[in-house]
Amino acid sequence: MFDGSVEDRLAIRERIEAYSDAVFRHDADAWIANWADDGVWRLPGIDVAGKTQIKAAWQGAMSAFAVAGFFATPGAIEVRGDRASVRVYTQEVLIDHAGAVRRIIGAYDDELVKTKGAWLFASRSYKILHDQT
């Protein structure tokens, strides 16, 4: 389902794309700029809260990979005022420093908040749908 103004939905899609681009470039500052200050990142087996902790967790995870390809496609965007619920499907191709390849299909259930005119991730809850090493 896609609901809300075209302008808001486009801005949310651009936020998802900025997040993906930062992953490809291993750019921690650009990646964390997509998050609200009090954001929560929920991964299988761990919840991380606050930008400082989220950034540190991401940097730790990314340090294992020479290349990280992150492709994201929204499956739903529902805007309600200054909040939005979004479902994003992901494909990841991760290549570690020894050249081993891991392919993951996943899904994020997201909540975004509009702050000072910008849509930011308030929470991202991730689940793995398929993992191939």
C-alpha positions as a LaTeX table, in Angstrom:
\begin{tabular}{lrrr}
\hline
Residue & $x$ (\AA) & $y$ (\AA) & $z$ (\AA) \\
\hline
Met1 & 0.00 & 0.00 & 0.00 \\
Phe2 & 1.20 & 3.46 & $-0.87$ \\
Asp3 & $-0.59$ & 6.31 & 0.86 \\
Gly4 & 0.32 & 9.96 & 1.41 \\
Ser5 & 1.37 & 12.85 & $-0.75$ \\
Val6 & 3.60 & 12.20 & $-3.73$ \\
Glu7 & 6.10 & 14.68 & $-2.28$ \\
Asp8 & 6.36 & 12.81 & 1.04 \\
Arg9 & 6.57 & 9.40 & $-0.62$ \\
Leu10 & 9.30 & 10.64 & $-2.96$ \\
Ala11 & 11.27 & 12.10 & $-0.05$ \\
Ile12 & 11.00 & 8.78 & 1.81 \\
Arg13 & 12.19 & 6.88 & $-1.27$ \\
Glu14 & 15.12 & 9.27 & $-1.53$ \\
Arg15 & 15.94 & 8.60 & 2.14 \\
Ile16 & 16.01 & 4.85 & 1.42 \\
Glu17 & 18.24 & 5.48 & $-1.60$ \\
Ala18 & 20.62 & 7.70 & 0.42 \\
Tyr19 & 20.90 & 4.93 & 3.01 \\
Ser20 & 21.71 & 2.37 & 0.31 \\
Asp21 & 24.27 & 4.65 & $-1.33$ \\
Ala22 & 26.05 & 5.18 & 1.99 \\
Val23 & 26.29 & 1.40 & 2.49 \\
Phe24 & 27.87 & 0.93 & $-0.94$ \\
Arg25 & 30.40 & 3.69 & $-0.18$ \\
His26 & 31.09 & 2.52 & 3.41 \\
Asp27 & 30.34 & 6.11 & 4.44 \\
Ala28 & 29.41 & 6.01 & 8.12 \\
Asp29 & 28.67 & 9.74 & 8.37 \\
Ala30 & 26.33 & 9.69 & 5.37 \\
Trp31 & 24.71 & 6.48 & 6.63 \\
Ile32 & 23.99 & 7.76 & 10.15 \\
Ala33 & 22.62 & 11.04 & 8.74 \\
Asn34 & 19.57 & 9.01 & 7.69 \\
Trp35 & 18.62 & 8.37 & 11.33 \\
Ala36 & 16.68 & 10.37 & 13.91 \\
Asp37 & 18.70 & 11.19 & 17.03 \\
Asp38 & 16.71 & 8.71 & 19.15 \\
Gly39 & 16.49 & 6.05 & 16.44 \\
Val40 & 16.34 & 2.33 & 17.16 \\
Trp41 & 17.89 & $-0.34$ & 14.91 \\
Arg42 & 16.45 & $-3.80$ & 15.52 \\
Leu43 & 18.47 & $-6.67$ & 14.07 \\
Pro44 & 18.06 & $-10.40$ & 14.69 \\
Gly45 & 19.11 & $-10.87$ & 18.32 \\
Ile46 & 20.02 & $-7.24$ & 19.08 \\
Asp47 & 18.42 & $-3.82$ & 19.47 \\
Val48 & 20.61 & $-0.72$ & 19.22 \\
Ala49 & 19.32 & 2.70 & 20.31 \\
Gly50 & 20.68 & 6.20 & 19.70 \\
Lys51 & 22.75 & 7.52 & 16.81 \\
Thr52 & 26.13 & 7.06 & 18.50 \\
Gln53 & 25.47 & 3.41 & 19.33 \\
Ile54 & 23.83 & 2.70 & 15.96 \\
Lys55 & 26.78 & 4.17 & 14.07 \\
Ala56 & 29.28 & 2.16 & 16.14 \\
Ala57 & 27.35 & $-1.08$ & 15.56 \\
Trp58 & 27.19 & $-0.40$ & 11.81 \\
Gln59 & 30.89 & 0.40 & 11.60 \\
Gly60 & 31.69 & $-2.84$ & 13.43 \\
Ala61 & 29.55 & $-4.86$ & 11.03 \\
Met62 & 30.85 & $-3.11$ & 7.91 \\
Ser63 & 34.50 & $-3.61$ & 8.91 \\
Ala64 & 34.14 & $-7.28$ & 7.98 \\
Phe65 & 33.45 & $-6.49$ & 4.31 \\
Ala66 & 35.62 & $-5.24$ & 1.47 \\
Val67 & 32.47 & $-4.71$ & $-0.62$ \\
Ala68 & 28.88 & $-4.28$ & 0.52 \\
Gly69 & 26.18 & $-4.08$ & $-2.11$ \\
Phe70 & 22.82 & $-3.01$ & $-0.67$ \\
Phe71 & 19.77 & $-2.82$ & $-2.91$ \\
Ala72 & 16.47 & $-1.64$ & $-1.42$ \\
Thr73 & 12.93 & $-1.57$ & $-2.80$ \\
Pro74 & 9.95 & $-0.16$ & $-0.92$ \\
Gly75 & 6.98 & $-2.52$ & $-0.71$ \\
Ala76 & 4.74 & $-0.09$ & 1.16 \\
Ile77 & 4.80 & 3.56 & 2.26 \\
Glu78 & 1.98 & 4.87 & 4.46 \\
Val79 & 2.30 & 8.51 & 5.52 \\
Arg80 & 0.29 & 9.80 & 8.50 \\
Gly81 & 1.13 & 13.44 & 9.12 \\
Asp82 & 4.77 & 13.67 & 10.24 \\
Arg83 & 5.15 & 9.89 & 10.66 \\
Ala84 & 5.33 & 7.09 & 8.11 \\
Ser85 & 5.30 & 3.30 & 8.19 \\
Val86 & 7.39 & 1.72 & 5.45 \\
Arg87 & 8.24 & $-1.83$ & 4.39 \\
Val88 & 11.51 & $-2.19$ & 2.45 \\
Tyr89 & 12.81 & $-5.36$ & 0.80 \\
Thr90 & 16.57 & $-5.70$ & 0.53 \\
Gln91 & 19.15 & $-7.66$ & $-1.40$ \\
Glu92 & 22.68 & $-7.63$ & $-0.07$ \\
Val93 & 25.85 & $-8.92$ & $-1.65$ \\
Leu94 & 28.64 & $-8.92$ & 0.92 \\
Ile95 & 32.24 & $-9.76$ & 0.06 \\
Asp96 & 34.63 & $-10.19$ & 2.96 \\
His97 & 38.33 & $-9.35$ & 2.88 \\
Ala98 & 39.21 & $-12.93$ & 1.87 \\
Gly99 & 36.83 & $-12.79$ & $-1.11$ \\
Ala100 & 34.03 & $-14.96$ & 0.31 \\
Val101 & 30.59 & $-13.90$ & $-0.93$ \\
Arg102 & 27.39 & $-13.83$ & 1.12 \\
Arg103 & 23.99 & $-13.04$ & $-0.39$ \\
Ile104 & 21.07 & $-12.02$ & 1.81 \\
Ile105 & 17.45 & $-11.23$ & 1.05 \\
Gly106 & 15.81 & $-9.30$ & 3.86 \\
Ala107 & 13.00 & $-7.00$ & 4.86 \\
Tyr108 & 12.82 & $-3.90$ & 7.03 \\
Asp109 & 9.70 & $-2.70$ & 8.82 \\
Asp110 & 10.42 & 0.98 & 9.29 \\
Glu111 & 9.00 & 3.98 & 11.09 \\
Leu112 & 10.10 & 7.37 & 9.82 \\
Val113 & 9.56 & 10.78 & 11.34 \\
Lys114 & 9.55 & 14.12 & 9.55 \\
Thr115 & 11.90 & 16.45 & 11.42 \\
Lys116 & 12.61 & 19.98 & 10.20 \\
Gly117 & 11.23 & 19.02 & 6.79 \\
Ala118 & 13.38 & 15.85 & 6.43 \\
Trp119 & 12.20 & 12.25 & 6.72 \\
Leu120 & 14.49 & 10.23 & 9.03 \\
Phe121 & 14.44 & 6.67 & 10.32 \\
Ala122 & 12.98 & 6.52 & 13.84 \\
Ser123 & 13.20 & 2.73 & 13.82 \\
Arg124 & 14.23 & $-0.03$ & 11.48 \\
Ser125 & 13.36 & $-3.65$ & 12.30 \\
Tyr126 & 15.21 & $-6.13$ & 10.10 \\
Lys127 & 14.54 & $-9.77$ & 9.37 \\
Ile128 & 16.44 & $-12.14$ & 7.11 \\
Leu129 & 14.29 & $-13.91$ & 4.54 \\
His130 & 17.11 & $-15.91$ & 2.93 \\
Asp131 & 20.84 & $-16.15$ & 3.57 \\
Gln132 & 23.26 & $-17.81$ & 1.16 \\
Thr133 & 26.98 & $-18.12$ & 1.78 \\
\hline
\end{tabular}
